[in-house]
Amino acid sequence: MNSIVRSGPAARAGGLLILLGPLVAWLAEFVTAAAWQDPPYSPFHNWVSHLGLTGPPQTAFGQVANSPLGAVMNTGWVVYGILLAVGAFLVFDLRKGLRPTVIVVLAVLAGAGVSLVGIFQGSNANVDNGLIALHTLGAQTVMVAGNIMAVAAGANGARIGLSRRRSTASIVLGAAGLIAFPLFMADALTGWMWNIGLLERAVIYPIMISHALLASSIAARRLPATPPPTPLPTHATS
């Protein structure tokens, strides 16, 4: 089966970039949530995007939000988006046709989406000035494109170099995220807001885990050995 990823150090570098993305975002989330103490941040109850609010404490989307290190979370999201998009271009060989092109397009959409979340906060000020539309667009784009990317990567696992287990895991993760997405949206749009942070993470975390699975496999691949140069033929001299 034809490979759709590049060979050589560029692909491994791209794999490392994709792997760093979710690790940076998770670290930023942990640090930012730990700094939110008044009231204590709840990953089940509180919105994920409220971690990025850099303004004064406010009641946004029905929750009291107070994130002293909001800039850390926003930086983590923007870095994640950039690393994902650049890494995908380094890993996948667009000359191999539609399959790698689709995966790269999905990666760029997901990367742009998560970056928009970090650039445009889900604050009351942005609700008033209309910029909340960019925050919402970014969040929904990464949720949909990111989970579809996980399914696409798993479905092409043999062409990427993933093991059968990792391919299956990627498909299952993406499918789970896509199932959780309408549940999350219904919870938010109806105003029920039952464990909104839990449902939001049920959509987001499968994307991040699938990126880690994909990238770690690519980054750990052995580079093909460089064959020794062919010796020049020797000719007997008379």
C-alpha positions as CSV (number, residue, x, y, z in Angstrom):
1,M,0.0,0.0,0.0
2,N,1.4,3.4,-1.1
3,S,2.5,5.7,1.7
4,I,1.0,9.2,1.9
5,V,3.6,10.6,4.2
6,R,7.0,12.0,3.4
7,S,10.2,10.1,4.2
8,G,13.2,11.6,5.9
9,P,13.9,14.1,8.7
10,A,11.2,16.5,7.5
11,A,8.4,14.0,8.3
12,R,9.9,13.3,11.7
13,A,10.2,17.0,12.5
14,G,6.5,17.4,11.4
15,G,5.6,14.5,13.7
16,L,7.3,16.2,16.6
17,L,5.5,19.4,16.0
18,I,2.1,17.7,15.9
19,L,3.0,15.9,19.1
20,L,4.1,19.1,20.8
21,G,0.8,20.8,20.0
22,P,-1.6,18.9,22.4
23,L,1.2,18.6,25.0
24,V,1.6,22.4,25.1
25,A,-2.2,23.0,25.2
26,W,-2.6,20.4,28.1
27,L,0.2,22.0,30.0
28,A,-1.3,25.5,29.5
29,E,-4.7,24.2,30.6
30,F,-3.3,22.6,33.8
31,V,-1.3,25.7,34.8
32,T,-4.2,28.1,34.0
33,A,-6.8,26.0,35.8
34,A,-4.6,25.7,38.9
35,A,-4.3,29.5,39.1
36,W,-8.1,29.9,39.0
37,Q,-9.0,29.7,42.7
38,D,-11.8,32.2,43.2
39,P,-14.1,30.2,42.8
40,P,-12.1,27.0,42.2
41,Y,-12.1,25.9,38.5
42,S,-14.1,22.8,37.8
43,P,-13.3,20.9,34.6
44,F,-16.7,19.3,34.7
45,H,-18.7,22.5,35.2
46,N,-16.8,25.3,33.7
47,W,-16.3,26.1,30.1
48,V,-12.9,25.3,28.6
49,S,-12.8,28.6,26.8
50,H,-13.4,30.5,30.1
51,L,-9.8,29.6,31.0
52,G,-8.7,32.2,28.3
53,L,-10.6,35.2,29.7
54,T,-8.0,37.8,30.5
55,G,-10.2,40.6,31.7
56,P,-11.7,41.2,35.2
57,P,-13.8,38.5,36.9
58,Q,-17.2,38.4,35.1
59,T,-20.3,36.3,34.7
60,A,-20.1,35.0,31.1
61,F,-22.5,32.4,29.6
62,G,-24.1,31.8,33.0
63,Q,-20.8,31.1,34.9
64,V,-18.6,33.2,37.1
65,A,-15.2,33.4,35.3
66,N,-12.0,34.4,36.9
67,S,-8.8,33.3,35.1
68,P,-5.7,35.1,36.3
69,L,-3.5,33.3,33.8
70,G,-5.8,33.6,30.8
71,A,-3.0,34.7,28.5
72,V,-1.2,31.4,29.2
73,M,-4.2,29.4,27.9
74,N,-4.7,31.6,24.9
75,T,-1.0,31.3,24.0
76,G,-1.2,27.5,24.4
77,W,-4.1,27.4,21.9
78,V,-2.5,29.6,19.3
79,V,0.8,27.6,19.5
80,Y,-1.2,24.3,19.2
81,G,-2.9,25.6,16.1
82,I,0.3,26.7,14.4
83,L,2.2,23.5,15.3
84,L,-0.6,21.3,13.9
85,A,-0.9,23.1,10.6
86,V,2.9,23.3,10.0
87,G,3.4,19.8,11.2
88,A,0.8,18.4,8.8
89,F,2.4,20.1,5.8
90,L,5.8,18.5,6.8
91,V,4.4,15.1,7.4
92,F,1.9,14.5,4.5
93,D,3.0,14.3,0.9
94,L,0.4,16.3,-1.1
95,R,1.8,14.9,-4.3
96,K,0.3,11.5,-3.3
97,G,-3.2,12.6,-4.2
98,L,-6.5,13.3,-2.5
99,R,-6.0,11.3,0.8
100,P,-3.1,13.4,2.2
101,T,-4.6,16.6,0.8
102,V,-7.8,16.0,2.7
103,I,-6.0,15.3,6.0
104,V,-3.8,18.4,5.6
105,V,-6.9,20.6,4.8
106,L,-8.6,19.2,8.0
107,A,-5.4,19.9,10.0
108,V,-5.3,23.5,8.7
109,L,-9.0,24.0,9.5
110,A,-8.6,22.6,13.0
111,G,-5.4,24.6,13.6
112,A,-7.0,27.8,12.5
113,G,-10.0,27.0,14.6
114,V,-8.1,26.5,17.9
115,S,-6.0,29.6,17.1
116,L,-9.2,31.7,16.7
117,V,-10.3,30.5,20.1
118,G,-7.1,31.8,21.6
119,I,-7.1,35.1,19.8
120,F,-10.8,36.0,20.3
121,Q,-12.0,35.3,23.9
122,G,-15.4,34.2,24.9
123,S,-15.9,37.3,26.9
124,N,-18.8,39.7,27.5
125,A,-16.9,42.4,25.7
126,N,-16.7,40.3,22.6
127,V,-20.4,39.4,22.9
128,D,-21.1,43.1,22.8
129,N,-18.8,44.0,19.9
130,G,-19.7,40.9,17.8
131,L,-16.2,39.2,17.9
132,I,-17.7,36.3,19.8
133,A,-18.7,35.0,16.3
134,L,-15.1,34.4,15.5
135,H,-14.6,32.6,18.9
136,T,-17.6,30.4,18.2
137,L,-16.6,29.8,14.6
138,G,-13.1,28.7,15.8
139,A,-14.4,26.4,18.5
140,Q,-16.9,24.6,16.3
141,T,-14.4,24.4,13.4
142,V,-11.8,22.6,15.5
143,M,-14.4,20.3,17.1
144,V,-15.7,19.1,13.7
145,A,-12.6,19.2,11.5
146,G,-10.4,17.8,14.3
147,N,-12.5,14.8,14.9
148,I,-13.0,14.1,11.2
149,M,-9.2,14.3,10.8
150,A,-8.9,11.7,13.5
151,V,-11.2,9.4,11.6
152,A,-9.5,10.1,8.3
153,A,-6.0,9.4,9.8
154,G,-7.2,6.1,11.3
155,A,-8.9,5.1,8.0
156,N,-5.6,5.7,6.2
157,G,-3.5,4.2,9.0
158,A,-1.7,1.7,6.8
159,R,-0.7,4.4,4.4
160,I,0.6,6.6,7.2
161,G,2.4,3.8,9.1
162,L,0.1,3.5,12.1
163,S,-0.3,0.1,13.7
164,R,-3.7,-1.5,13.5
165,R,-4.4,-0.7,17.1
166,R,-3.6,3.0,16.7
167,S,-5.6,3.2,13.5
168,T,-8.6,1.7,15.2
169,A,-8.1,4.0,18.2
170,S,-8.0,7.1,16.1
171,I,-11.2,6.1,14.3
172,V,-13.0,5.4,17.6
173,L,-11.7,8.7,19.2
174,G,-12.9,10.7,16.2
175,A,-16.3,9.0,16.1
176,A,-16.7,9.5,19.9
177,G,-15.9,13.2,19.5
178,L,-18.4,13.6,16.6
179,I,-21.1,11.9,18.7
180,A,-20.3,14.1,21.7
181,F,-20.4,17.3,19.6
182,P,-24.3,17.5,19.0
183,L,-24.8,16.6,22.7
184,F,-22.5,19.4,23.7
185,M,-24.3,21.8,21.4
186,A,-27.7,20.8,22.6
187,D,-26.6,21.2,26.2
188,A,-25.3,24.8,25.4
189,L,-28.1,26.0,23.1
190,T,-31.0,24.8,25.3
191,G,-29.5,26.6,28.3
192,W,-29.5,23.4,30.4
193,M,-25.7,23.6,30.8
194,W,-25.4,20.2,32.5
195,N,-21.7,19.6,33.1
196,I,-20.9,21.7,30.1
197,G,-17.1,21.4,30.7
198,L,-17.3,17.6,30.7
199,L,-19.2,17.5,27.4
200,E,-16.9,20.1,25.9
201,R,-13.9,18.0,26.8
202,A,-15.6,14.9,25.4
203,V,-15.4,16.6,22.0
204,I,-12.0,18.2,22.4
205,Y,-9.9,15.6,24.1
206,P,-10.4,12.9,21.5
207,I,-8.8,15.3,18.9
208,M,-5.8,15.9,21.1
209,I,-5.3,12.2,21.9
210,S,-5.6,11.3,18.3
211,H,-2.9,13.9,17.4
212,A,-0.6,12.4,20.0
213,L,-1.1,8.9,18.7
214,L,-0.5,10.0,15.1
215,A,2.5,12.1,15.8
216,S,4.3,9.8,18.1
217,S,4.1,7.0,15.5
218,I,5.5,9.3,12.8
219,A,8.2,10.8,15.0
220,A,9.4,7.4,16.2
221,R,9.7,5.9,12.7
222,R,13.2,4.8,11.7
223,L,14.6,6.7,8.9
224,P,15.7,4.6,5.9
225,A,19.3,3.9,6.0
226,T,21.3,5.9,3.4
227,P,22.9,3.4,1.1
228,P,26.7,3.6,0.7
229,P,27.9,5.3,-2.4
230,T,28.5,3.0,-5.3
231,P,32.2,2.6,-5.9
232,L,33.5,3.7,-9.3
233,P,34.5,0.9,-11.5
234,T,38.2,0.3,-11.6
235,H,39.9,-0.2,-14.9
236,A,43.1,-2.0,-15.5
237,T,45.8,0.2,-17.0
238,S,48.2,-1.2,-19.4
